[in-house]
Amino acid sequence: MRMFTGINYTFFVVALIILLGFLGDQLFKKVKIPSFIFLILAGVLLGPVFNVISQGSLIPFLGIFAELTLVMVLFHGGMDLKLTTILKEGWRAFLQVFLYIGISIALVTTLVHFFLGWDLLLALIFGSIVGGETTVVVVFPLVRSMKLRNGTITFLSLEAALNSVVLVILFITFVGLYQSGSINLSSAVDSLVSNFSIGIIVGLVLSLIWLYTLNSVKKSEYAYVLTLGLLFLTFSLTNLVGGSGFLAVIIFGLVIGNHKFVSAMLKRKISIRPLEKQIFTLQGELSFLLRTFFFVFLGLILSLSYRTAFFGATVGLAIVVILMFSRYIASSVSTFRSDLARDRNLILIACAQGTTPATLAILALSYGLPLASSFLALVTYVIIFTNIITTVGAFSIARRPSNAVAAR
């Protein structure tokens, strides 16, 4: 039998990774063990252990792949959010995101700046990578599989969708400040406000234009392909005029996913329901495919040296302690005097991190930032530890009869 070479070898590896992604997804559905851990381990085996795939061959295009993955995940998450729910019940989720991200970034930055001696801006960049994300991919299916109150499901889903957007914008802002060599507070605030405002305005205008466009071609054979083209155009144009392309992407998803609400607000007849269903289905599968490759790639480029592993595990554990402390404060305040307080323990342990911090760590590596390899090592361990906490905690809470409250 001929050995795998060239294009045959490439297709074999691609097929293997897709199979691993499917098996990981099935494992999560059956025993609630997040597929991230499984995929990172698979990447470690394929790369550093057996050297099936060379690390060096991945680095040149990982930055682009990371941005593509994040665009797809944010778009899919935006489509899954309902504006009516956000307007009625979202303020507590916004408070949770603000407190969790703010406290955790401040404490993580303090840890790595004073105890590891990192430059303050680099410490802020790293803080914005791990400071307060909860991954949509784990949280959404987890809360829906447990017998929780509808309010708790909405709260956790909104938090998971919102914190990624905030962290991405903070990351881009801090990276910009580092590259400019400035740490002026007013400059940082101005940059953040500018990114937010331009991203919202341009993203909203373009999204409404594209919604009318899609309404006209909703029955066309390649409407989904056109949707992807418009999504990428929204991202690139928003970045071009100085706004946050990632924020514009989630607005694009919000507008498409809430076309009925938008139609009622504008008093225009807009209906893309058949297309919306097609987009949601295909986008979910594409996002799954990208995430699968992404986390395998993360394992592929992970260093297994004793020094790196010891550093990643010890400092990563300290960061997780900070995250849990920050989350305890945030959830205590945001659920105060509400029905959400009954599910506060579940809210506390729903801390699993995933796509966003991993993507931002890869972007830091592709930008050539100092300490980016340390970012990557720490982020990988934080993802593993937080997913273990969420999985074990959810199992523990689900086994208690007093916590099995039917959704209502």
Wavefront OBJ file of the C-alpha trace (Angstrom):
o trace
v 0.000 0.000 0.000
v 1.342 3.405 -0.969
v 2.191 5.812 1.838
v 0.126 9.017 2.207
v 1.972 11.816 0.457
v 1.185 15.275 -0.827
v -2.488 15.998 -1.394
v -3.579 12.528 -0.207
v -1.875 13.141 3.130
v -3.554 16.556 3.444
v -7.014 15.132 2.775
v -6.366 12.303 5.226
v -5.482 14.775 8.001
v -8.500 16.975 7.181
v -10.810 13.957 7.297
v -9.285 12.849 10.600
v -9.818 16.268 12.191
v -13.454 16.420 11.004
v -14.063 12.946 12.446
v -12.494 14.000 15.749
v -14.730 17.094 15.816
v -17.844 14.987 15.276
v -16.814 12.498 17.974
v -16.071 15.345 20.367
v -19.504 16.870 19.731
v -21.197 13.516 20.369
v -19.171 13.108 23.561
v -20.388 16.508 24.778
v -24.035 15.670 24.022
v -23.866 12.363 25.879
v -21.702 13.082 28.928
v -21.404 16.913 28.824
v -17.594 16.829 28.583
v -16.749 19.878 26.412
v -15.309 18.947 23.038
v -12.636 21.683 23.435
v -10.640 19.482 25.813
v -10.931 16.486 23.499
v -9.883 18.512 20.427
v -6.918 20.216 22.145
v -5.712 16.781 23.314
v -6.105 15.444 19.761
v -4.033 18.373 18.481
v -1.309 17.672 21.059
v -1.149 14.035 19.908
v -1.077 14.974 16.201
v 1.555 17.664 16.708
v 4.017 17.713 19.611
v 3.681 13.978 20.458
v 3.616 12.114 17.112
v 4.555 15.024 14.797
v 1.896 14.097 12.235
v 1.525 17.814 11.437
v 4.396 20.292 11.619
v 3.885 23.290 13.931
v 5.891 25.583 11.653
v 3.579 25.010 8.688
v 0.575 26.355 10.644
v 1.890 29.640 12.039
v 1.755 31.716 8.802
v -1.999 31.388 8.287
v -3.261 30.892 11.863
v -3.912 34.634 12.320
v -6.282 34.794 9.330
v -7.915 31.527 10.369
v -8.390 32.869 13.900
v -10.144 36.032 12.645
v -12.340 33.986 10.306
v -13.344 31.673 13.155
v -14.204 34.596 15.413
v -16.266 36.313 12.689
v -18.306 33.144 12.145
v -18.848 32.477 15.848
v -19.927 36.072 16.565
v -22.290 36.119 13.585
v -23.901 32.864 14.686
v -24.152 34.132 18.268
v -25.740 37.395 17.098
v -28.396 35.507 15.153
v -29.233 33.500 18.271
v -29.967 36.634 20.341
v -33.479 38.045 20.436
v -33.763 41.835 20.721
v -37.085 41.685 22.558
v -35.457 39.572 25.271
v -32.444 41.889 25.502
v -34.639 44.977 25.846
v -36.872 43.418 28.509
v -34.457 41.350 30.582
v -30.952 42.241 29.451
v -29.882 44.819 32.012
v -28.812 42.227 34.594
v -26.777 40.365 31.971
v -25.111 43.650 30.965
v -24.299 44.308 34.631
v -22.858 40.794 34.964
v -20.664 41.265 31.885
v -19.469 44.704 33.018
v -18.554 43.528 36.529
v -17.061 40.158 35.584
v -14.908 41.560 32.791
v -13.897 44.689 34.717
v -12.898 42.927 37.944
v -11.165 39.972 36.298
v -9.152 42.110 33.841
v -8.021 44.379 36.703
v -6.931 41.439 38.884
v -5.322 39.385 36.092
v -3.435 42.481 34.893
v -2.230 43.107 38.455
v -1.067 39.478 38.776
v 1.004 39.311 35.589
v 2.307 42.897 35.842
v 3.532 42.813 39.436
v 4.270 39.115 39.981
v 5.526 38.156 36.517
v 6.995 41.565 35.668
v 5.153 41.972 32.374
v 4.869 45.380 30.711
v 1.617 47.082 31.758
v 0.136 47.283 28.255
v 1.043 43.672 27.526
v -0.551 42.758 30.858
v -3.720 44.624 29.841
v -3.729 42.853 26.477
v -3.466 39.500 28.205
v -6.145 40.521 30.716
v -8.504 41.314 27.847
v -7.876 37.825 26.421
v -8.828 35.785 29.510
v -10.730 38.363 31.554
v -14.358 37.335 31.730
v -15.346 35.245 28.708
v -17.907 32.449 28.906
v -18.129 30.463 25.709
v -21.393 30.298 23.791
v -20.524 26.822 22.519
v -20.576 25.260 26.002
v -22.965 27.541 27.889
v -25.839 27.541 25.353
v -26.299 23.745 25.140
v -25.462 23.253 28.821
v -28.144 25.577 30.186
v -30.703 24.213 27.733
v -30.035 20.630 28.785
v -30.570 21.362 32.497
v -33.873 22.034 34.220
v -33.422 25.751 34.747
v -35.747 28.721 34.912
v -36.223 30.557 31.647
v -34.808 33.714 33.245
v -31.554 31.920 34.106
v -31.244 30.493 30.603
v -31.733 33.960 29.102
v -29.278 35.531 31.546
v -26.451 33.062 30.852
v -27.071 33.035 27.103
v -26.973 36.826 26.902
v -23.835 36.978 29.024
v -22.043 34.429 26.823
v -22.987 36.314 23.669
v -22.110 39.785 24.980
v -18.803 39.215 26.766
v -17.025 38.016 23.624
v -17.826 41.268 21.819
v -16.602 43.411 24.720
v -13.369 41.455 25.105
v -12.589 41.576 21.387
v -13.013 45.356 21.337
v -10.881 45.783 24.473
v -8.197 43.527 22.988
v -8.062 45.474 19.712
v -7.961 48.756 21.671
v -5.087 47.683 23.933
v -3.128 46.219 21.007
v -3.544 49.532 19.178
v -2.283 51.430 22.208
v 0.713 49.098 22.519
v 1.610 49.466 18.848
v 1.329 53.259 19.126
v 3.455 53.263 22.284
v 0.867 55.285 24.240
v -0.857 54.406 27.510
v -2.681 57.696 27.986
v -5.991 57.000 29.769
v -7.991 59.567 27.799
v -6.548 58.166 24.574
v -7.606 54.670 25.608
v -11.152 55.813 26.418
v -11.389 57.795 23.172
v -10.184 54.787 21.187
v -12.680 52.491 22.904
v -15.614 54.875 22.389
v -14.595 55.425 18.770
v -14.407 51.678 18.094
v -17.791 51.118 19.696
v -19.637 54.032 18.094
v -18.264 53.593 14.570
v -18.753 49.837 14.761
v -22.376 50.240 15.867
v -23.305 52.959 13.352
v -21.560 51.472 10.295
v -22.569 47.941 11.255
v -26.214 48.946 11.694
v -26.400 50.935 8.441
v -24.772 48.202 6.390
v -26.831 45.489 8.073
v -30.090 47.257 7.190
v -28.937 47.704 3.591
v -28.018 44.015 3.376
v -31.336 43.023 4.981
v -33.226 44.795 2.181
v -30.885 43.152 -0.322
v -31.511 39.684 1.102
v -35.254 40.346 1.177
v -35.087 40.827 -2.600
v -33.047 37.688 -3.315
v -34.300 35.383 -0.549
v -35.468 32.742 -3.030
v -32.239 32.720 -5.021
v -30.227 29.518 -5.103
v -27.058 31.010 -3.666
v -28.544 33.404 -1.108
v -26.428 31.954 1.718
v -23.208 32.501 -0.240
v -24.306 36.093 -0.848
v -24.970 36.442 2.899
v -21.406 35.357 3.682
v -20.080 37.827 1.130
v -22.086 40.659 2.704
v -20.911 39.581 6.163
v -17.248 39.753 5.149
v -17.864 43.068 3.392
v -19.449 44.482 6.564
v -16.443 43.333 8.613
v -13.837 44.775 6.230
v -15.600 48.095 5.553
v -16.182 48.735 9.265
v -12.510 48.073 10.018
v -11.542 50.308 7.093
v -13.346 53.349 8.553
v -11.888 52.805 12.035
v -14.697 50.899 13.741
v -14.843 47.458 15.284
v -15.517 44.954 12.515
v -16.284 42.281 15.113
v -18.988 44.453 16.694
v -20.433 45.110 13.233
v -20.515 41.350 12.627
v -22.618 40.644 15.719
v -24.945 43.530 14.745
v -25.258 41.934 11.297
v -26.277 38.695 13.018
v -28.717 40.531 15.298
v -30.426 42.258 12.374
v -30.712 39.048 10.329
v -31.899 37.012 13.313
v -34.426 39.675 14.354
v -35.732 40.680 10.927
v -39.359 40.548 12.149
v -38.617 42.989 14.965
v -36.666 45.255 12.591
v -39.484 45.091 10.032
v -42.020 46.180 12.667
v -39.753 49.009 13.856
v -39.229 50.340 10.319
v -42.844 49.661 9.330
v -41.614 47.862 6.229
v -42.591 44.468 4.915
v -39.425 42.386 5.291
v -39.563 38.616 5.510
v -36.578 36.312 5.030
v -37.845 33.437 7.167
v -36.990 30.571 4.749
v -33.562 32.092 4.142
v -33.058 32.718 7.874
v -33.588 29.025 8.623
v -31.147 28.054 5.887
v -28.567 30.571 7.097
v -28.861 29.445 10.714
v -28.450 25.769 9.817
v -25.529 26.214 7.428
v -23.850 28.796 9.664
v -24.038 26.435 12.618
v -22.324 23.675 10.633
v -19.667 26.026 9.259
v -18.966 27.438 12.733
v -18.661 23.888 14.069
v -16.163 23.008 11.318
v -14.036 26.091 11.958
v -14.057 25.574 15.740
v -13.026 21.959 15.288
v -9.975 22.836 13.207
v -9.174 25.798 15.428
v -8.922 23.858 18.690
v -6.998 21.023 17.076
v -4.575 23.674 15.755
v -4.334 25.104 19.280
v -3.177 21.720 20.536
v -0.784 21.375 17.593
v 1.186 24.511 18.487
v 1.203 23.893 22.253
v 4.647 23.375 23.767
v 5.024 20.272 25.948
v 8.310 21.204 27.584
v 8.311 20.737 31.354
v 9.056 24.409 31.975
v 6.184 25.605 29.749
v 3.758 23.035 31.149
v 4.623 23.906 34.768
v 4.343 27.646 34.050
v 1.031 27.218 32.213
v -0.506 24.987 34.863
v 0.515 26.995 37.947
v -0.132 30.513 36.618
v -3.213 29.260 34.761
v -4.609 27.892 38.021
v -3.968 31.236 39.754
v -5.839 33.007 36.940
v -8.781 30.617 37.300
v -8.933 31.406 41.040
v -9.088 35.105 40.119
v -11.827 34.429 37.568
v -13.944 32.486 40.074
v -13.522 35.229 42.691
v -14.485 37.895 40.140
v -17.433 35.828 38.948
v -18.655 35.345 42.523
v -18.735 39.112 43.084
v -20.331 39.814 39.698
v -23.047 37.157 40.035
v -23.830 38.175 43.626
v -24.437 41.779 42.549
v -26.203 41.100 39.232
v -28.639 38.551 40.714
v -29.328 40.489 43.930
v -33.028 40.473 44.874
v -34.132 38.537 41.825
v -35.288 34.998 40.982
v -31.859 34.473 39.423
v -30.403 34.234 42.936
v -31.906 30.739 43.232
v -29.590 29.568 40.441
v -26.581 31.574 41.575
v -24.413 28.464 42.049
v -25.060 27.391 38.460
v -24.322 30.915 37.221
v -21.071 30.861 39.199
v -19.772 27.609 37.698
v -20.837 28.487 34.126
v -17.372 29.940 33.552
v -16.157 27.742 30.683
v -13.941 29.644 28.246
v -13.367 28.708 24.628
v -13.196 30.245 21.177
v -12.697 33.947 21.955
v -9.642 33.765 24.273
v -8.052 31.083 22.091
v -8.593 33.195 18.971
v -7.241 36.350 20.584
v -4.154 34.482 21.834
v -3.498 33.248 18.291
v -3.975 36.802 16.979
v -1.442 38.072 19.530
v 0.981 35.476 18.176
v 0.321 36.489 14.560
v 0.779 40.189 15.473
v 4.253 39.336 16.755
v 3.566 40.647 20.274
v 6.206 39.924 22.927
v 5.130 37.161 25.348
v 2.518 35.914 22.852
v 3.748 32.331 23.283
v 3.213 32.697 27.043
v -0.278 34.078 26.361
v -1.051 30.984 24.311
v 0.215 28.531 26.922
v -1.731 30.213 29.737
v -4.923 30.550 27.691
v -4.866 26.849 26.836
v -4.678 25.853 30.495
v -7.339 28.397 31.495
v -9.668 26.943 28.842
v -9.060 23.411 30.141
v -9.469 24.331 33.832
v -12.611 26.444 33.363
v -14.263 23.753 31.233
v -13.511 21.157 33.908
v -15.032 23.428 36.578
v -18.181 23.962 34.504
v -18.558 20.268 33.660
v -17.958 18.939 37.175
v -20.019 21.732 38.739
v -22.961 21.146 36.400
v -22.904 17.411 37.160
v -22.818 18.135 40.897
v -25.699 20.628 40.767
v -27.786 18.411 38.487
v -27.490 15.507 40.944
v -29.063 17.551 43.756
v -32.865 17.135 43.732
v -33.342 20.587 45.232
v -31.688 22.151 42.187
v -33.681 20.315 39.556
v -36.193 23.073 39.108
v -38.373 22.780 36.029
v -38.095 25.615 33.562
v -41.069 27.861 33.596
l 1 2 3 4 5 6 7 8 9 10 11 12 13 14 15 16 17 18 19 20 21 22 23 24 25 26 27 28 29 30 31 32 33 34 35 36 37 38 39 40 41 42 43 44 45 46 47 48 49 50 51 52 53 54 55 56 57 58 59 60 61 62 63 64 65 66 67 68 69 70 71 72 73 74 75 76 77 78 79 80 81 82 83 84 85 86 87 88 89 90 91 92 93 94 95 96 97 98 99 100 101 102 103 104 105 106 107 108 109 110 111 112 113 114 115 116 117 118 119 120 121 122 123 124 125 126 127 128 129 130 131 132 133 134 135 136 137 138 139 140 141 142 143 144 145 146 147 148 149 150 151 152 153 154 155 156 157 158 159 160 161 162 163 164 165 166 167 168 169 170 171 172 173 174 175 176 177 178 179 180 181 182 183 184 185 186 187 188 189 190 191 192 193 194 195 196 197 198 199 200 201 202 203 204 205 206 207 208 209 210 211 212 213 214 215 216 217 218 219 220 221 222 223 224 225 226 227 228 229 230 231 232 233 234 235 236 237 238 239 240 241 242 243 244 245 246 247 248 249 250 251 252 253 254 255 256 257 258 259 260 261 262 263 264 265 266 267 268 269 270 271 272 273 274 275 276 277 278 279 280 281 282 283 284 285 286 287 288 289 290 291 292 293 294 295 296 297 298 299 300 301 302 303 304 305 306 307 308 309 310 311 312 313 314 315 316 317 318 319 320 321 322 323 324 325 326 327 328 329 330 331 332 333 334 335 336 337 338 339 340 341 342 343 344 345 346 347 348 349 350 351 352 353 354 355 356 357 358 359 360 361 362 363 364 365 366 367 368 369 370 371 372 373 374 375 376 377 378 379 380 381 382 383 384 385 386 387 388 389 390 391 392 393 394 395 396 397 398 399 400 401 402 403 404 405 406 407 408
